[in-house]
Amino acid sequence: MRTLIENGTVVTASDTFAADVVIEDDRIAALGKDLGRVYAQIERRIDARGKYVIPGGIDVHTHLDMPFGGTTSADDFESGTIAAAHGGTTTLVDFAIQPQGGSLHQGLADWHHKAEGKAAIDYGFHMIVREVTQQSLSEMDDLVKREGVTSFKLFTAYPGVFYVDDASIFRALRKTGENGGLICMHAENGPVIDVLIEEAKARGETAPVWHALTRPPRLEGEASHRVLALAEVARVPLYIVHLSAAEALEQVRMARDRGVRAYAETCPQYLFLDQRNYEEPGFDGSKYVMSPPLRMPGNEQSLWRGLQLDDLQVVSTDHCPFCMKEKRLGENDFSKIPNGAPGVETRLYLTFEGVRSGRISLNRWVQLIATAPAKLFGLHPRKGTLAVGADADVVVWDPEKKHTLSARTHHMRVDYNPYEGREVVGAPTHVLSRGKVIVENGKFTGRKGDGRFLRRGLTAA
């Protein structure tokens, strides 16, 4: 099967140029001008005149079919990957979880079972490590060398569920120094947050806004400082997930200035929403309960600057949606509201506003949503770029197409949209996964189960 994408403007993280793209089967075969004259037999032509041709988006932070607080996230690997495709994302890396008292291999097997036969786009796994023991440290070696799972997430939050102490974090960092893996950290001071939650509830403070007020930005900054110091002593890279606060970004910037291989992502919700959303009428503020929480207005300016200056390297989503009936589990106790919000479908729509506003360049946009995540998480050059031999994960992006974000039209399996009614400009017209058109003019033309598990290489950090 040979496909020609013609008359478009190719945009990578480093270059912008007019070119055709030839795809043979599942790989990119050529980039150049007037390739329709060079290749005699072409089965499919896509006219990209007036449009950008970019590598498929890579979302390295999702939670599909994930148990949390007595319920499960609304999107499974079928609905979540189809929604991702509609938004121009062609690869995601989800978080498998070590079961309480169980092994890393068991957790990985559980997530393979969740994804196989369902995923519509390619996917990989990180591993959440709940208990750092000699067995789990040994398993980390095995996952890196044999399973293609080369990154591990640890938490300084959620005592009794995911929290691990500093010594355990340091041991895991030392292990990745040996096997080449990458530690991802959820950095908030969980034990102190628990004290603040206990005090708020004792005062009768139960509304959703108290989720934010009991998780102050200084405690994200403190935890970020601490884990970056541990990585500095261990002499290994560290990646901080869903960074939300200027106080945490300051710690990343300072560590990078000291020569620490410090990396971090932020998410669209921290760029486009803020703490005022928790004050929405009724119980609607619960829609925005996520950890870390939304911050005060003005905080987003620091994050945009971090994206501009490469103190933040990636924009991911932390996609972990719960419908309102699940959110209402915490109607009389904010600490029982399931944490998470939808975003896997809207990431490219929203971040392209950064291009339109002049905050970031086209090339920087591609870097943030595709190329940097591919490099940091062992997928480059197979994914994250448009180059001969790379997987033909390609998005044709119309920079003038208008789209209104709404729960009525999105494809995520959740009954609200955090950006309800927001008009965005720029949207995909065609999305290709390994050479197959899986979204065309808003219609899903792919097939569940076509997504492949990706055995990832080592980080380029």
C-alpha positions, 0 to 999 in steps of 0.5 A: 500500500502506497500513500501520498500526502501532497502539497502540504507543509511538513513541520518537525521539531527542527524544520518547516518546509514544503514537501510531499510525504510518501508512505509505503505500508507502515513506514515513511518512504520519502519526503520531497517535492513533486513525489507524485511524479516520481512514484508511478503507483499510488493507491491513496492520495491526501491533499494537504494544501494549506495544511501542516503535516506533523508527526502523530502526537505522543501522550506519555501520561494516561490512566486508562481502565485504572482503579481509584477510590472504589471506582475505575477511570471512565475510558478503557483502552478502546474508548481512550485510544479512539478519543486520542486518535480523534485529537491527533495522538497516535501513541500513548504510554499508560501506567501499569500498577504494581498490585498491593503486595504483588510483583511488577510482573503481575502488574504488567500482565494485568495491563497487557490484559486490559489493552490487548485487542482493544487499543486502536493506536500504539501504546507502551507502559510505565510501571508504578512501583508501590513497594521498593524491595529487593524483589522489585528492584530486581524486577526493574532490571528485567522489565528494562532488559526484556519487557521494553518497560523502561520507566518507573513512577514513584510517589511522594503523595498518597500515604498508604496507597502509593507513597514511598519514602526517600530511601526507597526513592533513592534505591530506585534511582540507583537502580536506574543508574545501573539499568538505564531506566528513568524514574518519573516522580509525582512530587507533592508532600503527601504526609503533610497534605494528609494533615491539612486534609484532616484539619479542614474536614475537622472544621467542616470544610467539605467543598471541592475547593478544599482539594486545592487549598489542602495541597498548596503549591509550596508542598509541590515545590518542596517535594520537587526540591527533595526528589531532584536532590536525591537524583543529583546525589544518585547522578541519574536523570529524573522526570517530574510528572504533571508539574503544576506550580511555579514553585516546583518549576523553580526547583527544576530550573535551579537543578538544571542550572546545577547540571542535574538531568532534570526533566518535567512535563506539564498538562493543558489543564494547568495552562488553561484552567485555574483555581477559580474553576473549583468555585463553579456552582453546585458540585461542578467544581468537582470536575477539576479535582486532580492532583496536583490541583489547579493553581491561582490565576497567573501561575500559568504564565510561569508554565508557559515561560518554562515551555518556551525556555525548555525548563519544561520539556513535554505537555502530557495530559494525565488523562484519568476521567471519572463521570459525575456520578463517580465524582459525587462519591465525594459530595460531602467530603472533598477527599473522596472525590476521585482524582482526575479529568479527561484530556487525551483528546483535547491536548493538541487543540489546546496547545496549538493556541500557544502557537496562534498566540505567539507563545511558542513556535510551530516547531516547539509545539511539535517538540512538546507534543511528539518529539521530546516525549519520544526521545525521553521515553525510548521511542525515537526515531521510530516515533515522534518525527517525520523521517525516512524509515520512521513509523508512518504516524502522521497528522494532517493539521488544518490551522484554520479549522474551528472546533468547539470543545464539548461533552456532546461531541467529544469521544472520551467516555465521560459526561463532561468536558473541562473546556465546555464551549471553548472554541479552538482553531486548528484541528486534524483532518487526517490521522494516520497510524502506521500508514493507515488512515484512522481518522478522516474529517472527524470520522474514525476509520480505524479498528480497535485492536490494531494498536501494537504494544511498543517495547521501548528503548532507553531514555535519551535524557 
